[in-house]
Amino acid sequence: MTVNGSARLASRVRAQSFLPATLLRRSTHRRRVSVAMSDRHLACFGNRARPALRQAAVADIPAGELGPDLAAALLASLDVAPADGAACAAAARLWEEALEAHRAAPYLQLRVADMRMALGSRVTALGLYEELQRALQDDGFGEWLTRTRREVYDDIHKQHQSFKHDRSLGFSPSQRWRSTALMDNSAPYCRVMNTQMGDIRNIWQEINTCPDAMDWANNLQCLETSAIEGIITLVSTVVPALVYSGFDDERLLGGRLLTPNSAVQDPCTAIGILQDARKALDAALALFVSGAATLSAAVVCRLHRVLMRHSRVVQMSTGHGGFINYTNIGKTRQTTRTNVAATLRIQHVKVQFCPYDEVDAELDVFCDRYNALLQQDVCPFAAAAWISHVFVTIHPFEDGNGRLSRILASIPLLRQGLPPLCIPPSYKDAYNVTLNNIRANRDGDFTSLMQNLYSGTKASLEKLQAIVMSQRRDVETAAAS
C-alpha cells in the first residue's frame, strides 16, 4: 500500500479511534495516579438491573495485569460524558480491545458485559456475565443471572418463531427466506459480451501503466464500498488525494472530510473504518488471488473481524439525531441469535434474510460452492453476481454483509487481471433492485445483476481514469511553470 503520510498517523488514528484526544491527554496526566479504588462504570452503558458487585476483582482496575498505560486510559474513559455519543463509542471500542487482550480479567468482563447489554447484544453480554460468575461465585449475582438468562432466551425464542412464521411482519412474498443451499446450487451461465470485457480491459490497461494503479483501484474500492452503504460520505474534493495516498496521511485529520449526509461524523472513526476496509481487502487478496487458499466459515469470520474493527461500536448520525450501534464482529448471527430484515423503499419491499438458526449451515455450503466456482470457467462478473446474491441473502452477520460480499466478489475479477469490484453510490438503487429481483426470481439467471456489477465497475474505472489524467495534467503544468 502506498503511504505518503508517516507512521505517526497510523498510531494516532488507532489511539484516537478508541479513545478521544481529550481522554488521551487526561490518561497521560493520570499515569502516576493510583488506579485502586476505581469502582466506577461507563456512565453511558450502565446496567442498574443487575446486583451491585463489590469484590476487588471487579472494583479495582488490575493495573499490574493491564500495564500502566492501558489502565490509565481505561480509567480516563470512565469520565466520558453520556451525551457525547462519539466519545462513548470510542470508549466502548477501547474496552472491547482491552478485553480481547485480557479475556480473563473480571474488571473488564463486567464493564464490557454491561455495555453490550445496554446496546442490545444480550446473548454475548450473558456469555461474559457467565464467565464472570464462574470467577466470582456470587450467590446474588448468580440468581439474577439465572433469571435474566431465562427471560432473555425465552424472549429471543418468541421473537425467532415470530420472525419465521408470523405473516403480519409484512415480509414481501417474493422476499421471504428461501434456502440458498437449495435454490442457488448452479453456477451462473451468463457472460458479459466480449466487446464489454474488451472495453473494461482497455480502460484498465491504460491506467495500469502506472506502478501504483492497483493500489489506487483498491483505495477507490474502499471509498465506494463505504459510500454506497451511506456509512462514510466524503467531500468530493478529498477523494483524489485519498485514492492516491491511502488512509494514513496525517493531513486527513485536518480540514473538512465528511459531508453532513455521512452516517459517521467523527473523522477519526471514519478514517479507521477506511483503514479496516483496506486491511480486509488486502487480507482477502493475499489469501485467494494466488489460488492457494480456500474459503471457510472461519476465514469469513476472520475477514469480518478485520473489516468491522472500528465499526464494532460506532456513533451513527441520522436526520433526527443519532444513536450508538453495536455489531458483534467475527461472530455469525447464529452465535449471537440475531435475525435481520431490510426494507427497500424504492421497490416497497421488505426482505427476510436467513433465520439465525440456519446461518452456519448455509454459510458452509456457500463456502464450498465459492471454492468450486473459482475453479470453473465462469465469467468473472457472473461469478461476482452469484457471490453477491448468495452471501447477501444469507446475511451471515449483523452488519457489514454488503461490504464483505463485495470483497469476496472481487476475487474472480482480480484473478483475471482486473481491478476489484467497485460500485459507485449512483448505482445503489439499481444494485439493490437487481439483488432483490434475483432473490425473487431464483431462476438461475444472473444477467441483470451481472450487468449492474459490470457497469458499476466500469464507471468506477472511468472515475479513476479521470483522477489519474487530472493528476498528470497537474504534474505537467507544475513542471512547465
FINU-751236 format. One record per residue (C-alpha): residue number from 1; residue in three letters; x, y, z. Coordinates in pm, 1 decimal. Layout:
<atoms>
> NUM/ALA/X/Y/Z
...
</atoms>
This chain:
<atoms>
> 1/MET/0.0/0.0/0.0
> 2/THR/133.0/343.4/-93.1
> 3/VAL/166.7/554.1/220.6
> 4/ASN/262.0/917.5/178.7
> 5/GLY/196.4/1000.7/543.0
> 6/SER/409.6/896.8/834.7
> 7/ALA/376.8/605.3/1069.6
> 8/ARG/283.3/855.2/1338.0
> 9/LEU/-65.6/897.2/1197.1
> 10/ALA/-134.2/524.9/1189.8
> 11/SER/-77.1/504.8/1563.5
> 12/ARG/-255.8/835.7/1619.3
> 13/VAL/-569.1/715.9/1440.3
> 14/ARG/-561.5/382.3/1618.3
> 15/ALA/-542.2/553.6/1954.2
> 16/GLN/-795.2/826.2/1883.4
> 17/SER/-1041.7/584.8/1726.1
> 18/PHE/-1065.7/400.9/2054.3
> 19/LEU/-1017.2/693.3/2289.9
> 20/PRO/-1091.0/1063.2/2229.4
> 21/ALA/-798.6/1303.3/2230.4
> 22/THR/-919.2/1470.0/2549.2
> 23/LEU/-905.3/1136.3/2725.5
> 24/LEU/-563.6/1063.5/2582.7
> 25/ARG/-433.8/1382.8/2740.3
> 26/ARG/-610.9/1302.5/3063.9
> 27/SER/-479.2/943.7/3073.1
> 28/THR/-123.1/1071.4/3024.9
> 29/HIS/-173.7/1306.7/3318.2
> 30/ARG/-304.4/1026.6/3538.0
> 31/ARG/-36.5/767.0/3479.2
> 32/ARG/113.5/844.6/3817.1
> 33/VAL/-225.2/835.7/3990.4
> 34/SER/-321.7/518.7/4173.4
> 35/VAL/-594.0/325.4/3994.7
> 36/ALA/-703.1/134.5/4302.2
> 37/MET/-1048.9/204.5/4449.1
> 38/SER/-1182.9/269.1/4098.9
> 39/ASP/-1521.1/101.1/4139.1
> 40/ARG/-1671.2/310.7/3861.3
> 41/HIS/-1853.2/225.2/3543.6
> 42/LEU/-1906.9/371.2/3199.7
> 43/ALA/-2186.5/617.7/3268.3
> 44/CYS/-2329.1/580.2/2918.4
> 45/PHE/-2351.7/199.3/2943.8
> 46/GLY/-2471.6/119.6/3293.5
> 47/ASN/-2683.0/-180.2/3392.3
> 48/ARG/-2882.4/-97.6/3702.8
> 49/ALA/-3089.3/-412.7/3669.4
> 50/ARG/-2812.8/-639.3/3796.7
> 51/PRO/-2699.7/-661.2/4160.9
> 52/ALA/-2410.3/-442.8/4268.7
> 53/LEU/-2078.5/-624.7/4291.8
> 54/ARG/-1815.2/-513.3/4543.0
> 55/GLN/-1541.0/-772.4/4501.6
> 56/ALA/-1195.7/-627.4/4447.4
> 57/ALA/-1165.9/-819.8/4118.3
> 58/VAL/-1440.2/-604.5/3964.8
> 59/ALA/-1392.6/-287.5/4171.2
> 60/ASP/-1024.7/-213.6/4104.9
> 61/ILE/-852.4/-176.5/3771.3
> 62/PRO/-590.2/-455.4/3755.8
> 63/ALA/-305.2/-220.7/3667.4
> 64/GLY/-41.9/-486.5/3725.3
> 65/GLU/-205.2/-714.0/3468.5
> 66/LEU/-301.6/-449.1/3214.2
> 67/GLY/2.0/-224.0/3239.6
> 68/PRO/3.8/144.5/3343.3
> 69/ASP/-80.5/296.1/3003.6
> 70/LEU/-387.9/81.9/2936.6
> 71/ALA/-502.1/107.6/3298.5
> 72/ALA/-480.0/486.1/3290.4
> 73/ALA/-660.2/504.1/2954.9
> 74/LEU/-942.5/285.5/3087.0
> 75/LEU/-972.4/499.7/3397.2
> 76/ALA/-988.9/814.1/3184.7
> 77/SER/-1259.0/661.1/2963.3
> 78/LEU/-1487.9/635.0/3265.1
> 79/ASP/-1520.1/1014.9/3256.0
> 80/VAL/-1681.0/1023.6/2910.0
> 81/ALA/-1997.6/1233.0/2908.4
> 82/PRO/-2304.5/1020.9/2825.9
> 83/ALA/-2425.8/1287.6/2583.0
> 84/ASP/-2109.5/1260.2/2371.9
> 85/GLY/-2200.2/965.1/2150.3
> 86/ALA/-1876.7/953.4/1951.7
> 87/ALA/-1669.0/957.6/2270.6
> 88/CYS/-1887.9/688.2/2430.7
> 89/ALA/-1846.7/467.9/2123.3
> 90/ALA/-1469.4/524.0/2123.7
> 91/ALA/-1454.0/429.6/2491.7
> 92/ALA/-1656.1/114.7/2424.1
> 93/ARG/-1417.2/11.0/2146.1
> 94/LEU/-1125.5/64.2/2384.4
> 95/TRP/-1284.4/-167.8/2641.8
> 96/GLU/-1359.3/-433.6/2379.9
> 97/GLU/-999.1/-424.9/2258.3
> 98/ALA/-873.0/-446.1/2616.5
> 99/LEU/-1094.6/-747.4/2683.0
> 100/GLU/-962.0/-926.8/2375.0
> 101/ALA/-609.1/-889.3/2510.7
> 102/HIS/-706.1/-973.6/2872.3
> 103/ARG/-1003.8/-1205.9/2841.5
> 104/ALA/-986.9/-1340.6/3196.1
> 105/ALA/-995.0/-1002.0/3372.0
> 106/PRO/-1322.0/-979.1/3573.2
> 107/TYR/-1295.9/-599.0/3583.0
> 108/LEU/-1315.4/-587.5/3203.4
> 109/GLN/-1571.4/-867.1/3173.6
> 110/LEU/-1821.3/-681.1/3390.8
> 111/ARG/-1799.2/-347.0/3215.3
> 112/VAL/-1799.6/-487.6/2862.8
> 113/ALA/-2096.0/-709.6/2952.1
> 114/ASP/-2283.2/-406.3/3087.8
> 115/MET/-2203.0/-213.9/2770.6
> 116/ARG/-2320.7/-493.4/2542.9
> 117/MET/-2640.8/-535.9/2739.2
> 118/ALA/-2710.2/-163.7/2718.8
> 119/LEU/-2658.4/-171.6/2340.0
> 120/GLY/-2881.6/-473.0/2282.7
> 121/SER/-2629.3/-754.2/2238.7
> 122/ARG/-2788.9/-963.8/2506.6
> 123/VAL/-2651.8/-1307.5/2414.6
> 124/THR/-2287.4/-1203.0/2410.9
> 125/ALA/-2342.6/-995.4/2726.4
> 126/LEU/-2481.8/-1301.8/2906.2
> 127/GLY/-2181.1/-1503.8/2794.0
> 128/LEU/-1949.9/-1256.3/2965.4
> 129/TYR/-2165.2/-1242.1/3277.1
> 130/GLU/-2144.2/-1621.5/3297.6
> 131/GLU/-1764.7/-1613.7/3268.6
> 132/LEU/-1762.6/-1353.9/3542.9
> 133/GLN/-1986.4/-1560.4/3772.2
> 134/ARG/-1757.6/-1862.1/3736.7
> 135/ALA/-1480.6/-1644.1/3879.0
> 136/LEU/-1683.5/-1464.9/4148.6
> 137/GLN/-1925.7/-1736.4/4266.5
> 138/ASP/-2157.0/-1462.3/4395.9
> 139/ASP/-2494.8/-1600.3/4510.6
> 140/GLY/-2700.0/-1287.4/4445.4
> 141/PHE/-2544.0/-1225.6/4107.6
> 142/GLY/-2586.3/-1593.4/4019.3
> 143/GLU/-2959.1/-1581.9/4096.4
> 144/TRP/-3003.2/-1266.9/3888.6
> 145/LEU/-2806.1/-1421.1/3602.1
> 146/THR/-3013.3/-1741.2/3602.0
> 147/ARG/-3335.5/-1540.7/3596.0
> 148/THR/-3212.7/-1297.5/3332.9
> 149/ARG/-3080.0/-1572.7/3108.1
> 150/ARG/-3416.6/-1749.1/3116.1
> 151/GLU/-3603.8/-1428.5/3037.9
> 152/VAL/-3369.9/-1329.4/2755.7
> 153/TYR/-3369.2/-1668.1/2586.6
> 154/ASP/-3747.1/-1703.1/2619.6
> 155/ASP/-3786.1/-1363.4/2455.1
> 156/ILE/-3537.9/-1449.6/2178.6
> 157/HIS/-3721.9/-1776.9/2110.5
> 158/LYS/-4057.5/-1598.2/2082.5
> 159/GLN/-3913.4/-1335.3/1851.7
> 160/HIS/-3745.6/-1602.5/1640.9
> 161/GLN/-4064.8/-1800.5/1597.9
> 162/SER/-4243.6/-1481.4/1500.8
> 163/PHE/-3968.8/-1393.9/1251.3
> 164/LYS/-4001.9/-1732.4/1084.6
> 165/HIS/-4377.4/-1777.1/1086.3
> 166/ASP/-4568.5/-1454.9/1157.9
> 167/ARG/-4708.7/-1323.0/828.5
> 168/SER/-4812.3/-998.8/995.8
> 169/LEU/-4447.4/-887.0/998.4
> 170/GLY/-4502.6/-783.7/639.4
> 171/PHE/-4222.9/-957.7/453.5
> 172/SER/-4285.2/-932.5/80.0
> 173/PRO/-4385.3/-1274.4/-57.0
> 174/SER/-4105.8/-1261.4/-314.9
> 175/GLN/-3851.5/-1170.7/-47.7
> 176/ARG/-3929.7/-1432.4/215.9
> 177/TRP/-3637.0/-1654.6/304.2
> 178/ARG/-3571.5/-1949.7/77.6
> 179/SER/-3260.7/-2157.2/131.7
> 180/THR/-2969.1/-2061.5/-90.6
> 181/ALA/-2830.7/-2412.2/-38.8
> 182/LEU/-3141.1/-2549.1/-211.4
> 183/MET/-3223.2/-2270.7/-456.8
> 184/ASP/-2882.9/-2145.6/-577.1
> 185/ASN/-2687.0/-2462.8/-641.4
> 186/SER/-2584.2/-2399.9/-1002.6
> 187/ALA/-2300.9/-2187.7/-1137.6
> 188/PRO/-2420.7/-1885.4/-1338.3
> 189/TYR/-2430.3/-1940.8/-1713.9
> 190/CYS/-2448.1/-1577.0/-1829.1
> 191/ARG/-2148.5/-1381.7/-1959.2
> 192/VAL/-2078.3/-1019.8/-2041.0
> 193/MET/-2015.7/-965.4/-2410.5
> 194/ASN/-1660.9/-988.9/-2542.0
> 195/THR/-1677.6/-625.7/-2651.4
> 196/GLN/-1774.0/-523.0/-2297.7
> 197/MET/-1488.5/-717.5/-2147.7
> 198/GLY/-1259.0/-560.9/-2405.0
> 199/ASP/-1377.0/-212.4/-2310.9
> 200/ILE/-1308.0/-256.7/-1940.9
> 201/ARG/-971.3/-420.5/-2006.1
> 202/ASN/-868.7/-131.9/-2230.6
> 203/ILE/-952.4/125.7/-1962.9
> 204/TRP/-767.6/-73.5/-1700.2
> 205/GLN/-468.4/-126.8/-1930.2
> 206/GLU/-434.0/248.3/-1977.3
> 207/ILE/-446.2/312.7/-1602.5
> 208/ASN/-229.3/13.8/-1517.9
> 209/THR/74.3/162.9/-1688.8
> 210/CYS/136.9/331.1/-1352.9
> 211/PRO/306.2/102.7/-1098.6
> 212/ASP/62.4/209.4/-823.0
> 213/ALA/-253.9/159.7/-1030.8
> 214/MET/-380.6/-144.7/-839.3
> 215/ASP/-314.5/35.3/-512.2
> 216/TRP/-527.1/327.4/-632.5
> 217/ALA/-804.4/93.6/-750.0
> 218/ASN/-808.5/-80.3/-413.0
> 219/ASN/-831.0/254.2/-231.4
> 220/LEU/-1120.1/359.7/-453.5
> 221/GLN/-1297.6/32.0/-380.7
> 222/CYS/-1270.6/101.1/-7.3
> 223/LEU/-1411.9/451.1/-53.4
> 224/GLU/-1701.5/342.2/-273.2
> 225/THR/-1796.4/35.0/-70.1
> 226/SER/-1838.2/255.6/238.6
> 227/ALA/-2015.5/531.6/45.5
> 228/ILE/-2275.0/301.7/-111.6
> 229/GLU/-2381.3/196.2/238.7
> 230/GLY/-2407.2/562.1/345.5
> 231/ILE/-2160.9/498.4/626.3
> 232/ILE/-1893.8/741.8/508.8
> 233/THR/-1978.7/1015.1/260.9
> 234/LEU/-1674.2/1222.8/179.4
> 235/VAL/-1636.6/1574.3/47.6
> 236/SER/-1567.2/1520.8/-322.3
> 237/THR/-1252.4/1731.4/-321.3
> 238/VAL/-1070.0/1493.9/-85.8
> 239/VAL/-1139.5/1177.2/-288.1
> 240/PRO/-847.0/1209.0/-534.2
> 241/ALA/-599.2/1257.4/-250.0
> 242/LEU/-737.9/952.8/-69.2
> 243/VAL/-717.0/744.2/-385.1
> 244/TYR/-352.8/838.9/-430.1
> 245/SER/-226.1/842.3/-71.9
> 246/GLY/-448.8/587.3/100.3
> 247/PHE/-577.5/640.5/451.3
> 248/ASP/-263.8/702.7/659.9
> 249/ASP/-174.3/1056.1/551.7
> 250/GLU/-172.2/1276.8/863.9
> 251/ARG/-327.1/1564.8/670.4
> 252/LEU/-656.0/1370.7/664.7
> 253/LEU/-738.0/1480.2/1018.8
> 254/GLY/-724.3/1845.8/924.1
> 255/GLY/-986.7/2027.7/722.6
> 256/ARG/-1332.4/1917.0/618.8
> 257/LEU/-1354.0/1546.8/539.1
> 258/LEU/-1716.7/1433.2/574.7
> 259/THR/-2042.1/1564.6/428.7
> 260/PRO/-2346.8/1627.3/652.1
> 261/ASN/-2509.4/1316.4/498.2
> 262/SER/-2239.2/1082.8/627.6
> 263/ALA/-2371.4/845.3/894.2
> 264/VAL/-2032.0/858.8/1065.4
> 265/GLN/-1941.5/1217.1/1152.7
> 266/ASP/-1629.9/1161.2/1363.3
> 267/PRO/-1322.4/1196.4/1133.9
> 268/CYS/-1100.2/961.2/1334.5
> 269/THR/-1364.2/689.7/1329.1
> 270/ALA/-1421.6/740.6/955.9
> 271/ILE/-1051.9/706.1/878.7
> 272/GLY/-1033.5/396.3/1097.9
> 273/ILE/-1324.3/238.8/905.4
> 274/LEU/-1149.7/307.7/572.8
> 275/GLN/-825.2/160.8/705.0
> 276/ASP/-1016.6/-150.0/813.6
> 277/ALA/-1172.1/-183.6/468.0
> 278/ARG/-828.9/-172.7/306.9
> 279/LYS/-683.3/-425.0/551.1
> 280/ALA/-970.4/-666.1/487.5
> 281/LEU/-936.2/-629.2/110.5
> 282/ASP/-560.0/-684.9/131.6
> 283/ALA/-612.9/-991.1/352.2
> 284/ALA/-857.3/-1140.8/102.2
> 285/LEU/-621.3/-1072.9/-188.4
> 286/ALA/-333.1/-1237.3/-4.9
> 287/LEU/-544.7/-1546.1/59.4
> 288/PHE/-725.4/-1601.0/-267.9
> 289/VAL/-568.0/-1429.5/-565.8
> 290/SER/-278.8/-1675.9/-570.5
> 291/GLY/-528.8/-1961.4/-568.5
> 292/ALA/-364.7/-2134.0/-272.4
> 293/ALA/-630.9/-2078.6/-4.6
> 294/THR/-989.0/-2198.3/22.7
> 295/LEU/-1279.7/-2013.9/177.6
> 296/SER/-1430.7/-2143.7/500.4
> 297/ALA/-1666.7/-2004.7/760.0
> 298/ALA/-1368.3/-1943.9/988.7
> 299/VAL/-1192.8/-1740.3/716.5
> 300/VAL/-1510.6/-1540.0/650.9
> 301/CYS/-1536.1/-1460.6/1022.4
> 302/ARG/-1171.1/-1350.8/1036.2
> 303/LEU/-1220.4/-1118.8/739.3
> 304/HIS/-1533.1/-977.0/901.4
> 305/ARG/-1342.5/-907.4/1222.3
> 306/VAL/-1076.4/-713.8/1029.4
> 307/LEU/-1332.5/-526.4/819.1
> 308/MET/-1551.3/-420.4/1112.3
> 309/ARG/-1294.5/-338.9/1382.2
> 310/HIS/-1382.1/30.9/1405.4
> 311/SER/-1748.6/-38.2/1321.7
> 312/ARG/-1794.8/-261.9/1625.4
> 313/VAL/-1927.4/29.4/1830.9
> 314/VAL/-1995.4/346.6/1637.0
> 315/GLN/-2198.6/662.3/1672.2
> 316/MET/-2435.4/687.6/1374.9
> 317/SER/-2591.5/1020.1/1281.4
> 318/THR/-2940.4/1043.2/1135.1
> 319/GLY/-3162.5/1324.9/1024.7
> 320/HIS/-3328.7/1314.2/1366.6
> 321/GLY/-3026.1/1286.1/1593.8
> 322/GLY/-2807.3/982.5/1637.6
> 323/PHE/-2755.4/651.0/1811.1
> 324/ILE/-2473.5/417.5/1909.6
> 325/ASN/-2472.8/97.2/1706.8
> 326/TYR/-2313.9/-225.1/1834.8
> 327/THR/-2209.0/-504.7/1600.0
> 328/ASN/-2065.9/-837.8/1705.9
> 329/ILE/-1761.7/-877.8/1483.2
> 330/GLY/-1628.7/-1210.7/1362.4
> 331/LYS/-1937.4/-1388.3/1500.5
> 332/THR/-2221.3/-1512.9/1283.8
> 333/ARG/-2581.3/-1432.2/1364.8
> 334/GLN/-2632.1/-1793.0/1471.5
> 335/THR/-2382.1/-1735.4/1750.4
> 336/THR/-2548.7/-1411.3/1860.2
> 337/ARG/-2906.2/-1536.1/1789.8
> 338/THR/-2994.4/-1230.1/1585.4
> 339/ASN/-3241.2/-1204.5/1296.6
> 340/VAL/-3223.9/-923.7/1042.2
> 341/ALA/-3455.1/-781.0/777.6
> 342/ALA/-3437.2/-487.7/539.0
> 343/THR/-3682.0/-255.6/368.6
> 344/LEU/-3615.1/-111.9/24.0
> 345/ARG/-3844.1/186.7/-19.7
> 346/ILE/-3776.4/226.3/-390.6
> 347/GLN/-3943.8/-112.4/-451.5
> 348/HIS/-4171.7/-106.3/-145.8
> 349/VAL/-4040.5/-447.9/-39.8
> 350/LYS/-3937.3/-593.9/293.8
> 351/VAL/-3666.0/-860.9/281.3
> 352/GLN/-3643.3/-1153.6/522.0
> 353/PHE/-3283.4/-1274.1/541.6
> 354/CYS/-3178.4/-1617.5/662.6
> 355/PRO/-3320.6/-1708.2/1007.1
> 356/TYR/-3033.8/-1717.6/1251.3
> 357/ASP/-3061.9/-2090.7/1327.0
> 358/GLU/-2984.3/-2174.9/963.2
> 359/VAL/-2697.6/-1930.6/906.7
> 360/ASP/-2398.8/-2153.4/982.8
> 361/ALA/-2516.2/-2440.3/761.9
> 362/GLU/-2594.3/-2201.0/475.5
> 363/LEU/-2255.4/-2031.9/513.3
> 364/ASP/-2073.9/-2366.2/498.2
> 365/VAL/-2248.9/-2453.7/171.9
> 366/PHE/-2173.2/-2109.0/30.9
> 367/CYS/-1802.6/-2151.3/106.6
> 368/ASP/-1788.0/-2491.9/-61.8
> 369/ARG/-1960.5/-2358.6/-373.2
> 370/TYR/-1748.3/-2043.5/-373.3
> 371/ASN/-1433.0/-2256.1/-384.0
> 372/ALA/-1576.5/-2468.2/-665.1
> 373/LEU/-1685.3/-2160.7/-859.3
> 374/LEU/-1335.9/-2014.6/-857.8
> 375/GLN/-1209.3/-2328.7/-1030.3
> 376/GLN/-1462.5/-2311.5/-1316.0
> 377/ASP/-1456.0/-2123.5/-1644.6
> 378/VAL/-1716.9/-1866.3/-1545.2
> 379/CYS/-1735.2/-1500.3/-1647.4
> 380/PRO/-1584.1/-1306.6/-1354.9
> 381/PHE/-1879.0/-1065.9/-1340.8
> 382/ALA/-2125.7/-1356.1/-1347.0
> 383/ALA/-1934.3/-1519.5/-1063.6
> 384/ALA/-1939.6/-1188.1/-875.5
> 385/ALA/-2317.7/-1173.0/-923.7
> 386/TRP/-2368.2/-1523.2/-781.0
> 387/ILE/-2140.2/-1447.6/-485.4
> 388/SER/-2313.9/-1116.0/-415.1
> 389/HIS/-2663.0/-1263.4/-428.4
> 390/VAL/-2597.2/-1570.2/-214.7
> 391/PHE/-2384.8/-1400.9/52.0
> 392/VAL/-2619.3/-1103.7/94.5
> 393/THR/-2926.4/-1330.2/100.4
> 394/ILE/-2772.5/-1538.0/380.8
> 395/HIS/-2662.0/-1217.2/556.8
> 396/PRO/-2441.5/-1413.7/798.3
> 397/PHE/-2350.8/-1115.1/1018.0
> 398/GLU/-2539.0/-841.7/1198.6
> 399/ASP/-2376.0/-573.7/980.1
> 400/GLY/-2104.7/-542.9/715.6
> 401/ASN/-2251.7/-808.5/484.8
> 402/GLY/-2263.2/-586.2/176.1
> 403/ARG/-1907.3/-465.8/223.3
> 404/LEU/-1774.7/-817.0/278.8
> 405/SER/-1972.9/-953.6/-16.4
> 406/ARG/-1804.6/-701.5/-246.4
> 407/ILE/-1461.8/-807.9/-121.4
> 408/LEU/-1539.3/-1175.5/-183.6
> 409/ALA/-1695.6/-1094.0/-521.9
> 410/SER/-1378.2/-909.4/-623.5
> 411/ILE/-1167.5/-1225.1/-622.5
> 412/PRO/-1289.0/-1362.2/-961.0
> 413/LEU/-1206.0/-1025.5/-1122.3
> 414/LEU/-865.1/-996.6/-960.7
> 415/ARG/-775.0/-1349.2/-1065.6
> 416/GLN/-827.7/-1241.4/-1426.7
> 417/GLY/-606.9/-936.4/-1400.6
> 418/LEU/-888.0/-686.8/-1342.2
> 419/PRO/-928.4/-441.4/-1052.2
> 420/PRO/-1168.9/-518.9/-765.6
> 421/LEU/-1544.6/-494.8/-791.0
> 422/CYS/-1643.5/-133.9/-728.5
> 423/ILE/-1999.3/2.8/-721.1
> 424/PRO/-2042.4/382.4/-708.8
> 425/PRO/-2318.6/526.6/-488.1
> 426/SER/-2503.8/642.0/-801.3
> 427/TYR/-2561.7/272.5/-880.2
> 428/LYS/-2700.4/192.8/-535.8
> 429/ASP/-3070.9/182.3/-624.3
> 430/ALA/-3018.3/-30.9/-934.3
> 431/TYR/-2780.4/-256.9/-741.3
> 432/ASN/-3034.4/-319.7/-464.6
> 433/VAL/-3323.1/-362.4/-707.3
> 434/THR/-3137.2/-623.4/-911.8
> 435/LEU/-3033.7/-809.0/-595.4
> 436/ASN/-3398.4/-820.8/-489.5
> 437/ASN/-3512.5/-928.2/-836.8
> 438/ILE/-3262.8/-1214.5/-842.1
> 439/ARG/-3381.6/-1315.3/-493.8
> 440/ALA/-3742.9/-1306.9/-612.0
> 441/ASN/-3697.6/-1499.3/-937.8
> 442/ARG/-3445.1/-1767.3/-832.2
> 443/ASP/-3433.5/-1896.6/-1190.7
> 444/GLY/-3055.4/-1913.2/-1223.1
> 445/ASP/-3040.7/-1609.3/-1449.3
> 446/PHE/-2795.7/-1355.8/-1303.1
> 447/THR/-2776.1/-1138.8/-1615.1
> 448/SER/-2928.4/-822.4/-1469.1
> 449/LEU/-2709.5/-824.3/-1157.9
> 450/MET/-2402.8/-919.3/-1362.3
> 451/GLN/-2460.6/-622.9/-1593.6
> 452/ASN/-2509.3/-389.3/-1297.4
> 453/LEU/-2182.0/-502.7/-1140.7
> 454/TYR/-2004.7/-466.0/-1474.6
> 455/SER/-2145.9/-116.8/-1538.1
> 456/GLY/-2068.1/-0.3/-1185.6
> 457/THR/-1710.1/-126.3/-1200.6
> 458/LYS/-1660.9/28.5/-1545.1
> 459/ALA/-1793.9/362.7/-1415.4
> 460/SER/-1556.0/344.8/-1119.5
> 461/LEU/-1264.9/272.8/-1352.6
> 462/GLU/-1359.2/573.6/-1562.9
> 463/LYS/-1365.3/779.8/-1244.9
> 464/LEU/-1019.5/650.7/-1155.5
> 465/GLN/-902.6/722.9/-1508.7
> 466/ALA/-1023.6/1083.0/-1478.0
> 467/ILE/-841.7/1120.6/-1143.8
> 468/VAL/-520.7/987.4/-1298.3
> 469/MET/-548.9/1214.9/-1602.0
> 470/SER/-613.4/1517.2/-1380.1
> 471/GLN/-310.6/1431.9/-1169.5
> 472/ARG/-94.6/1400.4/-1480.6
> 473/ARG/-210.3/1740.7/-1606.7
> 474/ASP/-132.6/1898.4/-1271.3
> 475/VAL/217.1/1747.9/-1276.6
> 476/GLU/278.2/1865.2/-1633.5
> 477/THR/152.7/2214.4/-1552.3
> 478/ALA/375.1/2235.4/-1246.5
> 479/ALA/675.4/2116.9/-1446.1
> 480/ALA/614.7/2374.4/-1719.5
> 481/SER/581.2/2668.5/-1481.0
</atoms>
